[in-house]
Amino acid sequence: MMTLPMAAATAFFFLALLVAVSTVLAAIVEHTFVVRQMHMQHLCKDTLVTVVNGQFPGPAVEATEGDTVVVHVINQSPYGITIHWHGVKQRLTCWADGAGMITQCPIQPNTAFTYRFTVAGQEGTLWWHAHVASLRATLHGILIIRPKSGSYPFQKPHMDVPIIIGEWWQKDLTEVEKGYLNSNDNDPAAAAINGKLGDLYNCSGVVENSYVLEVERGKTYMLRLVNAALFSEYYYKVAGHRFTVVGVDANYVKPYDTDVLAIAPGETMDVLMVADAPPCRYNMVALSIQAPAPDPQIQTFVSRGLVRYKNVAVNRTRVCSEQALTPKMPDRHDTATTFFFHGNLTGSLPPGHQSLLRQVRDRVDERLFITLGQGSICKGGNQEGSCKRGGSNESMLVAYMNNVSFHLSEKTVSLLEARWHRRNTTTINVTVEELPGRPARVFNFTDLALIPLIPGGKGEELEPTRKATTVRRFAHNATVEVVFQSTAALQSDSNPMHVHGHDFFVLAQGKGNYDAARDVGRYNLVDPPMKNTVQVPRLGWAAIRFVADNPGMWFMHCHFEYHIATGMATVFQVDDGPTLDTTLPPPPLDLPKCSHIKE
């Protein structure tokens, strides 16, 4: 008979053995990112761009669930740089999240920093990008996390195909950022698929190169989509083919069959495409979506690539047309298709996430109702004073959450460092305010009459907004519900809202003004999709819940660059838990310092 001490020793032995085996099975995935400027030519113009390792998009990071990722970033650019690992939960590694001035100071020119984190409990497609100024337009790449078992909850595809939808800018991206703050118009020159602008663009009559995907009939391809654009949500189609969506934001969903995808900035998507069409050539198209008038209108951005079957027989059999077949795209002002696309996704959770779903179903500790819109502040530092609005040059436009525009007034220390020093009795003064849990004023949030920015317009009295560094603090393991309400305040666009450090359940979305008495009953608490970025629909709302179980300071913001640059952001502060394995460790010794920041 085994005694209690013997049983404990045996249990400890097997636990140590399990840890040892897990360590052996896990790998270290190591990369070196050299950030520097180089010249690239598109549309007859030579443009100086900031890239990683001379690539646009940047290098792919591929790992297996449970691996440790180590990336040495060597900054040879003239700008301070951080790299955000978009969607990686960073469990107890908030220091590696890469949100500039939130979790770290930027990596200064001619210096280096090493990011270290583990990709545990996640499978699918994520991405990485710069999180300083608008530099993510060219500083980005895909992050693929494959299952440790080697199998998927669906038929294993024959090949992975990264599809990164982005934009090509012919402007200094740091100046683009400043232009946003001065309410100047700043638009990209073109859309791109995997860095190729496509044959719809030309330079003096010579068409730009297109991305080409060569396929074999009968095989299944996993398209790993990323929307890396600064500006737009995109529709994506391939002529003659359908898709089965199997994952979003590195979480599995119940297979959803469709011929069109809608992907917002920041979102990622895993999609199966069977090469079951006649062996010809088919165009793939990415088309930007835009809110219709009375919203301000910009040009349409579109990129076209090619799906080409091996052994295409155009002349021999005349089965195929000389021209590649082109898909019929939704209208660029069609916001209904994206609304229904996102609303049709349901979750397929692994066992490890079932307890989270039970918790968010059973209790809610914190409820936030956050309005998303635009307002104005008075120029000259008199942000809450009296000035002319309605497009006057005495005021400037900003984006907000509950009429507070996020602004970092302190740039000598990151918010996470300030929190750490406060916890350890060192005083570093950083002035923060609590993000209001509700808007200061209730109005018809989706009234189209609020859009026109004109003197005496209906929205003018709603414009006054203030700037502050806002934080919302949550106790460890609190269940948080956030209802995002898009508004028509000076524009009526959708809002892709991204939460760092946590995935959340998307419980419902709707058109018009959120009404708890009516809409709570529509919540999907059975199989909601789990995401890190939710597309809050135009003139509508979305409700999410998550468990705040990862201590740190986590940025939460809109992924439209104009919106984040002008203040549609806040920080979620999650407290430490009661144990060592729920407490944020100290910062790495090589964490960058904020001295001599170059902006």
KAPEBEL-V275743 format. One record per run of one state. SS is the DSSP state (a for helix, b for strand, c for the rest). FROM is the first residue (numbers start at 1). TO is the last residue. If there is no record, write none. Layout:
BEGIN
ss/from/to
SS/FROM/TO
SS/FROM/TO
END
This chain:
BEGIN
ss/from/to
c/1/3
a/4/25
c/26/27
b/28/42
c/43/44
b/45/52
c/53/54
b/55/55
c/56/60
b/61/64
c/65/67
b/68/75
c/76/80
b/81/81
c/82/82
b/83/86
c/87/93
a/94/96
c/97/99
b/100/100
c/101/103
b/104/104
c/105/106
b/107/107
c/108/110
b/111/118
c/119/123
b/124/130
c/131/134
a/135/137
c/138/139
b/140/146
c/147/158
b/159/168
c/169/172
a/173/181
c/182/189
b/190/193
c/194/195
b/196/196
c/197/197
b/198/198
c/199/201
b/202/203
c/204/205
b/206/207
c/208/211
b/212/215
c/216/219
b/220/227
c/228/233
b/234/238
c/239/242
b/243/248
c/249/250
b/251/258
c/259/260
b/261/263
c/264/267
b/268/274
c/275/280
b/281/288
c/289/301
b/302/309
c/310/313
a/314/317
c/318/324
b/325/325
c/326/335
a/336/343
c/344/346
b/347/347
c/348/350
a/351/362
c/363/365
b/366/378
c/379/394
b/395/401
c/402/403
b/404/406
c/407/414
a/415/423
c/424/432
b/433/434
c/435/447
a/448/450
c/451/459
a/460/462
c/463/463
b/464/464
c/465/465
b/466/468
c/469/469
b/470/474
c/475/477
b/478/486
c/487/494
b/495/499
c/500/503
b/504/511
c/512/515
a/516/522
c/523/528
b/529/531
c/532/532
b/533/536
c/537/539
b/540/548
c/549/551
b/552/558
c/559/560
a/561/565
c/566/568
b/569/574
c/575/579
a/580/582
c/583/599
END
